[in-house]
Amino acid sequence: MVLLVLAVLGREAVSSERREAKESRGRVAETEKITGLKLLRKVWVGFLIGPISGLAALAISTAMFAVFKDLGLDHSINLTIVSFAFTLLWSGLSVFAGFEPRLLRKSLGVIGLGILPLAYLISVA
């Protein structure tokens, strides 16, 4: 059924008359000037997306490992859960850091989520 629909649509597209392309008006898109502050913002967001969100995910995963160890979970199961959690956390934090429009909110979110587990680990140790 799907192939039949695709065949009909393809035949209509091939048999229809081609329209002439519109001529461009010679307008050139204007580029925005990048100031020093905008450049620093882009560099900081790059660090948030990459290494800082990775370190935050590492801190959360390490805290999860310590909590699961205290709960008596088997070591191999604990490592498996934490290794999957690390990759998911890193990707989630990276998407949040790239998608959130406000720089302060994304910075506090990623860095705060990295510091809270470290505070827990220091209090437990």
PALODO-673123 format. One line per 8 residues: number of its first residue (from 1); for each residue x, y, z of N, C-alpha, C, O, CB. Coordinates in pm, whole numbers, padded with zeros to 5 digits, always signed. Each point is the difference from the previous one (the first is absolute). Glycine has a CB too. Layout:
BEGIN
NUM) X/Y/Z/X/Y/Z/X/Y/Z/X/Y/Z/X/Y/Z | ...
END
This chain:
BEGIN
1) +00082/-00119/+00000/-00082/+00119/+00000/+00087/+00126/+00000/-00025/+00095/-00074/-00156/-00222/+00195 | +00284/+00126/-00036/+00090/+00114/+00007/+00074/+00019/-00132/+00018/+00112/-00047/+00008/-00147/+00294 | +00018/-00076/-00305/+00071/+00008/-00128/-00091/+00054/-00111/+00046/+00072/-00088/+00099/-00263/+00160 | -00273/+00156/-00067/-00094/+00051/-00099/-00016/+00151/+00012/-00001/+00071/-00101/-00120/-00291/+00104 | +00110/+00270/+00120/-00013/+00144/+00022/+00127/+00071/-00047/-00008/+00105/-00065/-00145/-00146/+00262 | +00269/-00015/-00164/+00126/+00061/-00044/+00013/+00001/-00151/+00052/+00095/-00058/+00053/-00169/+00271 | -00151/-00032/-00278/+00006/-00006/-00146/-00090/+00105/-00062/+00040/+00065/-00097/+00011/-00308/+00110 | -00171/+00261/+00040/-00092/+00101/-00053/+00057/+00139/+00020/-00002/+00082/-00092/-00194/-00233/+00139
9) +00248/+00180/+00070/+00058/+00131/+00027/+00124/+00026/-00087/+00020/+00111/-00047/-00107/-00125/+00282 | +00167/-00089/-00255/+00117/+00014/-00085/-00036/+00025/-00145/+00065/+00079/-00068/+00057/-00227/+00223 | -00224/+00082/-00201/-00042/+00019/-00139/-00055/+00141/-00022/+00026/+00063/-00102/-00078/-00308/+00085 | -00023/+00295/+00116/-00052/+00137/-00011/+00114/+00100/+00000/-00005/+00100/-00072/-00206/-00170/+00186 | +00311/+00046/-00035/+00112/+00093/+00007/+00080/+00000/-00130/+00048/+00106/-00043/-00036/-00141/+00290 | +00004/-00079/-00310/+00077/-00009/-00123/-00079/+00057/-00118/+00058/+00065/-00087/+00061/-00267/+00176 | -00249/+00178/-00092/-00079/+00042/-00116/-00042/+00147/+00007/-00042/+00055/-00101/-00039/-00289/+00082 | +00090/+00298/+00134/-00043/+00140/+00010/+00099/+00092/-00071/+00118/-00032/-00012/-00233/-00017/+00231
17) +00065/+00162/-00264/+00085/+00096/-00069/+00090/+00070/+00101/-00039/+00029/+00113/-00135/+00005/-00292 | +00294/-00009/+00135/+00095/+00067/+00088/-00021/+00150/-00007/-00022/+00057/-00107/+00188/-00244/+00077 | -00158/+00251/+00146/-00013/+00145/+00006/+00138/+00061/-00008/+00100/-00057/+00044/-00311/+00041/+00092 | +00214/+00135/-00193/+00127/+00071/-00009/+00039/+00051/+00138/-00084/+00041/+00080/+00035/+00025/-00319 | +00177/-00069/+00264/+00050/+00049/+00128/-00009/+00151/+00004/+00024/+00068/-00100/+00130/-00266/+00121 | -00188/+00250/+00096/-00007/+00145/+00015/+00142/+00055/+00007/+00091/-00061/+00056/-00313/+00045/+00064 | +00237/+00132/-00178/+00132/+00062/+00004/+00019/+00068/+00135/-00093/+00058/+00056/+00092/-00025/-00306 | +00121/-00042/+00300/+00028/+00065/+00128/+00012/+00150/-00020/+00036/+00046/-00109/+00081/-00253/+00193
25) -00145/+00280/+00017/+00002/+00146/-00009/+00138/+00057/+00031/+00016/+00122/+00004/-00255/-00120/+00059 | +00335/-00084/-00043/+00135/+00047/+00028/+00017/+00045/+00144/+00098/+00068/+00032/-00080/-00002/-00269 | -00110/-00101/+00322/+00008/+00038/+00139/+00093/-00096/+00073/-00007/-00121/-00020/-00225/+00216/+00012 | +00318/-00043/+00090/+00094/-00082/+00076/-00041/+00004/+00146/-00029/+00107/+00055/+00217/-00061/-00221 | -00190/-00160/+00228/-00035/-00005/+00142/+00108/+00070/+00081/+00119/-00020/-00023/-00244/-00196/-00010 | +00081/+00297/+00127/+00095/+00072/+00083/+00048/-00091/+00113/-00079/-00071/+00061/-00032/+00292/-00118 | +00239/-00216/+00084/+00055/-00078/+00110/+00010/+00088/+00123/+00021/+00121/-00009/+00106/-00269/-00151 | -00141/+00085/+00272/+00004/+00072/+00126/+00144/+00007/+00049/+00075/-00098/-00007/-00309/+00023/+00064
33) +00272/+00191/-00008/+00135/+00015/+00052/+00012/-00073/+00133/-00089/+00005/+00084/+00114/+00216/-00200 | +00086/-00289/+00132/+00024/-00072/+00125/+00091/+00087/+00086/+00114/+00029/-00036/-00141/-00256/-00076 | -00027/+00267/+00225/+00079/+00080/+00093/+00075/-00093/+00095/-00021/-00121/-00001/-00143/+00313/-00015 | +00249/-00135/+00096/+00079/-00079/+00094/-00087/-00072/+00101/+00029/-00115/+00036/+00157/+00275/-00065 | -00293/-00095/+00076/-00088/-00062/+00099/-00076/-00118/-00060/-00018/-00102/+00066/-00004/+00324/+00049 | -00023/-00208/-00240/-00070/-00111/-00065/+00095/-00117/-00024/-00041/-00116/+00011/-00115/+00279/-00119 | +00279/-00133/+00077/+00098/-00106/-00021/+00027/-00075/+00131/+00007/-00123/+00001/+00096/+00256/-00189 | -00087/-00058/+00297/+00021/-00064/+00130/-00120/-00084/+00041/+00015/-00107/+00059/+00133/+00296/+00007
41) -00267/-00140/-00098/-00121/-00076/+00032/-00002/-00133/-00076/-00031/-00105/+00057/-00093/+00320/-00015 | +00159/-00210/-00171/+00001/-00123/-00080/+00106/-00098/+00049/-00022/-00121/+00001/-00060/+00253/-00197 | +00198/-00080/+00235/+00105/-00087/+00053/-00044/-00063/+00131/+00024/-00119/+00023/+00152/+00262/-00135 | -00239/-00064/+00199/-00047/-00053/+00129/-00107/-00107/-00021/+00001/-00102/+00068/+00051/+00323/+00042 | -00144/-00198/-00204/-00102/-00101/-00029/+00065/-00127/-00054/-00045/-00111/+00030/-00124/+00293/-00077 | +00273/-00167/-00032/+00073/-00118/-00049/+00062/-00079/+00114/-00003/-00123/-00001/+00049/+00244/-00210 | +00010/-00051/+00309/+00054/-00070/+00116/-00110/-00064/+00083/+00018/-00109/+00055/+00174/+00269/-00051 | -00307/-00093/+00007/-00112/-00059/+00074/-00050/-00126/-00068/-00030/-00099/+00066/-00035/+00326/+00015
49) +00055/-00224/-00214/-00051/-00116/-00073/+00097/-00118/+00008/-00043/-00115/+00010/-00080/+00270/-00165 | +00251/-00128/+00150/+00099/-00108/-00003/+00051/-00042/+00136/-00063/-00084/+00066/+00126/+00167/-00285 | +00050/-00027/+00262/+00066/-00054/+00120/-00073/+00028/+00131/+00005/-00084/+00090/+00205/+00113/-00212 | -00277/+00083/+00135/-00063/+00029/+00129/-00121/-00091/+00022/-00020/-00050/+00111/+00098/+00289/-00124 | -00159/-00260/-00090/-00113/-00093/+00017/+00051/-00143/+00017/-00065/-00080/+00068/-00081/+00232/-00206 | +00259/-00186/+00078/+00058/-00132/+00021/+00047/-00019/+00143/-00020/-00107/+00059/+00090/+00103/-00297 | -00007/+00107/+00294/+00043/-00009/+00140/-00119/-00005/+00095/+00005/-00069/+00102/+00204/+00191/-00161 | -00315/-00048/+00028/-00121/-00006/+00082/-00062/-00139/-00005/-00044/-00052/+00102/+00004/+00297/-00143
57) +00036/-00303/-00077/-00054/-00136/-00013/+00088/-00101/+00074/-00051/-00095/+00059/-00048/+00156/-00282 | +00230/-00039/+00221/+00091/-00087/+00074/-00024/+00011/+00150/+00001/-00101/+00071/+00169/+00124/-00254 | -00192/+00098/+00232/-00026/+00020/+00142/-00131/-00067/+00042/-00007/-00065/+00105/+00133/+00281/-00114 | -00230/-00201/-00072/-00129/-00063/+00031/+00014/-00152/-00003/-00053/-00068/+00088/-00070/+00266/-00185 | +00193/-00250/-00001/+00018/-00145/-00011/+00080/-00055/+00118/-00029/-00108/+00051/+00018/+00127/-00301 | +00113/+00055/+00292/+00080/-00044/+00114/-00084/-00002/+00127/+00012/-00091/+00081/+00195/+00183/-00190 | -00291/+00009/+00126/-00089/+00002/+00117/-00101/-00115/-00007/-00031/-00061/+00102/+00058/+00311/-00086 | -00076/-00279/-00135/-00092/-00114/-00014/+00071/-00130/+00036/-00058/-00087/+00065/-00067/+00209/-00245
65) +00250/-00136/+00138/+00076/-00120/+00031/+00015/-00015/+00152/-00014/-00110/+00053/+00138/+00129/-00272 | -00094/+00092/+00288/+00017/-00005/+00145/-00132/-00035/+00069/-00001/-00077/+00096/+00186/+00245/-00113 | -00295/-00112/-00030/-00130/-00029/+00060/-00037/-00146/-00021/-00043/-00068/+00092/-00029/+00306/-00129 | +00090/-00286/-00086/-00034/-00140/-00028/+00091/-00096/+00076/-00044/-00107/+00040/-00037/+00175/-00265 | +00206/-00030/+00245/+00092/-00083/+00077/-00045/-00007/+00145/+00005/-00107/+00062/+00184/+00169/-00216 | -00232/+00051/+00209/-00050/+00001/+00138/-00129/-00080/+00014/-00028/-00054/+00107/+00134/+00277/-00076 | -00185/-00230/-00136/-00123/-00078/+00003/+00026/-00150/-00016/-00092/-00080/+00015/-00028/+00278/-00108 | +00243/-00235/+00064/+00036/-00141/-00009/-00019/-00061/-00136/-00012/-00122/-00012/-00047/+00107/+00246
73) +00055/+00094/-00337/-00016/-00051/-00135/+00129/-00067/-00046/+00109/+00046/+00034/-00277/+00134/-00086 | +00156/-00287/-00024/+00116/-00072/-00050/+00088/+00094/-00084/-00050/+00087/-00071/-00082/-00304/+00073 | +00263/+00197/+00006/+00095/+00091/-00063/-00016/+00004/-00152/+00004/+00109/-00059/+00153/-00154/+00247 | -00174/-00069/-00252/-00012/+00000/-00146/-00130/+00065/-00047/-00002/+00071/-00100/+00140/-00280/+00093 | -00246/+00186/+00079/-00127/+00063/-00034/+00011/+00151/+00022/-00051/+00079/-00079/-00075/-00289/+00142 | +00193/+00247/+00045/+00019/+00142/+00030/+00079/+00069/-00111/-00037/+00109/-00044/+00031/-00162/+00290 | +00113/-00010/-00291/+00080/+00058/-00108/-00079/+00011/-00130/+00014/+00098/-00074/+00189/-00192/+00181 | -00285/-00006/-00135/-00081/+00002/-00122/-00100/+00115/+00004/-00014/+00075/-00097/+00040/-00324/+00075
81) -00096/+00264/+00133/-00099/+00106/+00013/+00066/+00137/-00011/-00049/+00088/-00071/-00093/-00237/+00216 | +00254/+00165/-00076/+00067/+00130/+00002/+00060/+00032/-00137/+00001/+00117/-00040/+00049/-00148/+00284 | +00000/-00067/-00317/+00057/+00029/-00132/-00108/+00043/-00098/+00023/+00090/-00081/+00158/-00257/+00126 | -00299/+00104/-00040/-00110/+00046/-00084/-00050/+00137/+00044/-00031/+00085/-00082/-00034/-00324/+00041 | +00058/+00259/+00172/-00047/+00129/+00052/+00094/+00112/-00040/-00045/+00111/-00031/-00064/-00229/+00224 | +00239/+00092/-00192/+00097/+00104/-00035/-00022/+00051/-00142/-00003/+00121/-00023/+00166/-00225/+00180 | -00178/+00013/-00252/-00018/+00043/-00139/-00131/+00074/-00019/-00007/+00100/-00073/+00144/-00294/-00001 | -00243/+00145/+00140/-00129/+00068/-00012/+00002/+00138/+00067/-00057/+00096/-00053/-00056/-00319/+00047
89) +00178/+00232/+00120/+00010/+00129/+00068/+00082/+00099/-00080/-00037/+00117/-00011/+00017/-00234/+00230 | +00130/+00072/-00275/+00085/+00090/-00078/-00076/+00053/-00122/+00004/+00119/-00031/+00201/-00244/+00109 | -00274/+00035/-00146/-00074/+00045/-00118/-00115/+00092/+00040/-00027/+00098/-00069/+00088/-00311/-00050 | -00129/+00182/+00228/-00110/+00086/+00044/+00047/+00137/+00043/-00062/+00101/-00035/-00058/-00303/+00105 | +00229/+00207/+00005/+00053/+00129/+00043/+00054/+00081/-00119/-00013/+00122/-00003/+00070/-00223/+00226 | +00002/+00033/-00319/+00050/+00070/-00119/-00115/+00060/-00081/+00010/+00113/-00048/+00186/-00269/+00041 | -00304/+00082/-00007/-00116/+00052/-00072/-00060/+00117/+00076/-00038/+00100/-00061/-00008/-00328/-00036 | +00037/+00217/+00229/-00052/+00111/+00080/+00087/+00124/-00015/-00051/+00111/-00016/-00046/-00274/+00179
97) +00228/+00144/-00159/+00092/+00114/-00012/-00005/+00062/-00139/+00022/+00120/-00015/+00127/-00226/+00187 | -00176/+00029/-00272/-00008/+00055/-00135/-00135/+00058/-00033/-00009/+00090/-00083/+00177/-00253/+00017 | -00273/+00113/+00128/-00135/+00040/-00037/-00051/+00118/+00082/-00073/+00084/-00053/+00029/-00319/-00012 | +00081/+00243/+00189/-00049/+00107/+00089/+00050/+00136/-00050/+00120/+00018/-00018/-00124/-00178/+00214 | -00088/+00256/-00217/+00044/+00128/-00056/+00071/+00091/+00100/+00082/+00083/-00040/-00270/-00102/-00116 | +00158/+00007/+00283/+00060/+00090/+00099/+00131/-00057/+00051/+00006/-00113/+00049/-00234/+00195/+00017 | +00332/-00002/-00078/+00134/-00045/+00038/+00011/-00027/+00149/+00062/-00099/+00040/+00030/+00229/-00231 | -00150/-00044/+00274/+00011/-00019/+00145/-00071/-00126/+00045/+00051/-00073/+00084/-00037/+00320/-00056
105) -00132/-00273/-00084/-00077/-00119/+00040/+00074/-00128/-00041/+00006/-00096/+00077/-00220/+00228/-00099 | +00269/-00133/-00099/+00070/-00121/-00044/+00129/-00019/+00078/+00037/-00114/+00031/-00136/+00139/-00259 | +00168/+00084/+00261/+00124/-00012/+00077/-00028/-00051/+00141/+00066/-00092/+00048/+00035/+00278/-00182 | -00200/-00126/+00201/-00034/-00043/+00135/-00054/-00143/+00002/+00026/-00076/+00093/-00074/+00314/-00033 | -00028/-00274/-00162/-00055/-00135/-00005/+00107/-00106/-00014/+00001/-00098/+00075/-00205/+00193/-00176 | +00293/-00077/+00007/+00103/-00101/-00024/+00102/-00004/+00114/+00035/-00107/+00049/-00065/+00138/-00297 | +00077/+00086/+00290/+00101/+00003/+00106/-00062/-00042/+00133/+00064/-00070/+00079/+00060/+00253/-00201 | -00247/-00140/+00148/-00066/-00040/+00125/-00024/-00149/+00008/+00017/-00060/+00106/-00126/+00282/-00100
113) +00070/-00283/-00118/-00019/-00145/-00001/+00132/-00075/+00015/+00000/-00117/+00036/-00201/+00149/-00179 | +00312/+00034/+00116/+00129/-00063/+00021/+00052/+00018/+00141/+00071/-00086/+00052/-00023/+00123/-00289 | -00083/+00076/+00301/+00051/+00029/+00134/-00079/-00074/+00108/+00059/-00045/+00099/+00016/+00269/-00180 | -00206/-00238/+00065/-00081/-00066/+00102/+00045/-00143/+00031/+00011/-00035/+00117/-00201/+00177/-00191 | +00215/-00226/-00025/+00048/-00135/+00032/+00138/+00001/+00066/+00030/-00083/+00086/-00163/-00003/-00278 | +00217/+00182/+00152/+00131/+00008/+00064/-00013/+00038/+00146/+00075/-00050/+00084/+00027/+00112/-00303 | -00197/+00026/+00251/-00024/+00034/+00141/-00049/-00121/+00077/+00038/-00019/+00116/-00091/+00253/-00182 | -00029/-00317/+00003/-00043/-00123/+00066/+00116/-00095/+00024/+00013/-00058/+00107/-00236/+00085/-00214
121) +00308/-00042/+00005/+00114/-00090/+00014/+00096/+00047/+00109/+00057/-00082/+00071/-00079/+00023/-00313 | +00042/+00190/+00255/+00089/+00053/+00104/-00062/-00021/+00137/+00072/-00030/+00096/+00019/+00201/-00256 | -00223/-00156/+00173/-00064/-00018/+00131/-00001/-00146/+00043/+00006/-00029/+00119/-00148/+00229/-00164 | +00136/-00291/-00049/-00003/-00144/+00032/+00139/-00049/+00037/+00014/-00085/+00088/-00207/+00052/-00244 | +00295/+00085/+00092/+00136/-00048/+00021/+00057/+00040/+00128/+00114/-00034/+00031/-00083/+00039/-00265
END
